Amino acid sequence: MFNDLTALGYGLVVFAIIVGVGSIVLYNFGGATGCSATTGYPNWNSTTNKCYETGNVSNTTDPSGASYTNTNYLLGQLGQSGLAGWTPAIIAISVGLLFLGAFLIGKGGSKSRGRY
C-alpha cells in the first residue's frame, strides 16, 4: 500500500514539474515570438509582458502575431483553465481509486485463504 502511495506521490511531483516548466517555457517563448523588428518593437519585457523599442523602455506595445496567439492559447490550456485546473480532481480520483483497490484486494485475498 505504501509503495503505491509513494508511486502516486512521485507521479504528482512529476506532473507539477511538467506543468510548471511547461508554463515558464511557453510564456517566454510566446514573448520571444510576439515581438519583432518589423513592428519596431523587437525587445520583450517579461515582467510587464510587453514589447518595447530598443533604447526606449517606456514606449511599449502588446505582443502580437499568429505565433504569439497560438503559444498564448497553449499556455492557457496548460495552465489554470486547462490541465493544471484538473489537478485537484486528478489527485482525488487517484487517491480514491488507490484506497478502493486496496480494500477490494484485501477482501478478495481473505476469501482465497478460506477465511470469511
C-alpha positions as CSV (number, residue, x, y, z in Angstrom):
1,M,0.0,0.0,0.0
2,F,2.8,2.4,0.9
3,N,4.6,1.6,-2.3
4,D,1.6,2.6,-4.2
5,L,1.3,5.9,-2.2
6,T,5.0,6.6,-2.9
7,A,4.5,6.0,-6.6
8,L,1.4,8.3,-6.6
9,G,3.5,11.0,-4.8
10,Y,6.2,10.7,-7.4
11,G,3.7,10.9,-10.2
12,L,2.1,14.1,-8.7
13,V,5.6,15.7,-8.3
14,V,6.5,14.9,-11.9
15,F,3.1,16.2,-13.0
16,A,3.7,19.5,-11.1
17,I,7.2,19.9,-12.6
18,I,5.8,19.3,-16.2
19,V,3.1,21.9,-15.7
20,G,5.5,24.4,-14.1
21,V,8.4,24.1,-16.5
22,G,6.0,24.0,-19.5
23,S,4.3,27.2,-18.4
24,I,7.5,29.0,-18.0
25,V,8.8,27.8,-21.4
26,L,5.6,28.7,-23.2
27,Y,5.4,32.1,-21.5
28,N,8.9,33.1,-22.5
29,F,8.6,31.5,-26.0
30,G,5.4,33.5,-26.6
31,G,7.1,36.7,-25.7
32,A,10.1,36.0,-27.8
33,T,7.9,35.3,-30.9
34,G,5.4,38.1,-30.3
35,C,7.9,40.9,-30.6
36,S,9.5,41.5,-33.9
37,A,11.8,44.1,-35.5
38,T,9.3,44.7,-38.4
39,T,6.8,46.3,-36.0
40,G,9.6,48.5,-34.4
41,Y,9.4,46.7,-31.0
42,P,12.0,43.9,-31.1
43,N,12.6,43.5,-27.4
44,W,10.4,41.8,-24.8
45,N,9.9,42.7,-21.1
46,S,8.9,39.6,-19.3
47,T,7.8,41.5,-16.2
48,T,5.2,43.5,-18.0
49,N,4.6,41.1,-20.9
50,K,5.1,44.0,-23.4
51,C,7.3,44.6,-26.4
52,Y,9.4,47.8,-26.3
53,E,11.7,49.7,-28.6
54,T,15.5,49.4,-28.3
55,G,16.8,52.1,-26.0
56,N,13.3,53.3,-25.1
57,V,11.7,51.1,-22.4
58,S,8.8,53.4,-21.8
59,N,7.4,53.0,-25.4
60,T,5.7,49.6,-25.3
61,T,3.1,47.6,-27.1
62,D,1.4,44.3,-26.7
63,P,2.9,41.2,-28.4
64,S,1.1,40.1,-31.5
65,G,1.1,37.7,-34.4
66,A,0.0,34.2,-35.1
67,S,2.8,32.5,-33.2
68,Y,2.2,34.6,-30.1
69,T,-1.6,33.9,-30.3
70,N,-1.1,30.1,-30.6
71,T,1.6,29.9,-27.9
72,N,-0.6,32.0,-25.6
73,Y,-3.5,29.6,-26.2
74,L,-1.3,26.6,-25.4
75,L,-0.2,28.3,-22.2
76,G,-3.9,28.7,-21.2
77,Q,-4.6,25.1,-22.0
78,L,-1.6,24.0,-19.8
79,G,-2.4,26.5,-17.0
80,Q,-5.4,27.0,-14.8
81,S,-8.0,26.8,-17.4
82,G,-6.6,23.6,-18.8
83,L,-4.5,20.7,-17.4
84,A,-3.5,22.3,-14.2
85,G,-7.1,23.2,-13.4
86,W,-7.8,19.4,-13.3
87,T,-5.1,18.8,-10.7
88,P,-7.4,18.6,-7.6
89,A,-9.7,16.1,-9.4
90,I,-6.8,14.0,-10.6
91,I,-5.5,13.8,-7.0
92,A,-8.9,13.0,-5.5
93,I,-9.7,10.3,-8.1
94,S,-6.2,8.7,-7.8
95,V,-6.2,8.5,-4.0
96,G,-9.8,7.3,-4.0
97,L,-9.1,4.5,-6.5
98,L,-6.0,3.6,-4.7
99,F,-7.8,3.0,-1.4
100,L,-10.8,1.4,-3.1
101,G,-8.5,-1.0,-4.8
102,A,-6.7,-1.8,-1.6
103,F,-10.0,-2.6,0.1
104,L,-11.2,-4.8,-2.7
105,I,-7.9,-6.7,-2.9
106,G,-7.9,-7.2,0.8
107,K,-11.4,-8.8,0.6
108,G,-10.5,-11.0,-2.3
109,G,-7.3,-12.2,-0.7
110,S,-9.1,-13.3,2.6
111,K,-11.7,-15.4,0.6
112,S,-8.9,-17.2,-1.3
113,R,-7.3,-18.3,2.0
114,G,-10.5,-19.8,3.4
115,R,-11.3,-17.2,6.0
116,Y,-14.6,-15.2,5.9
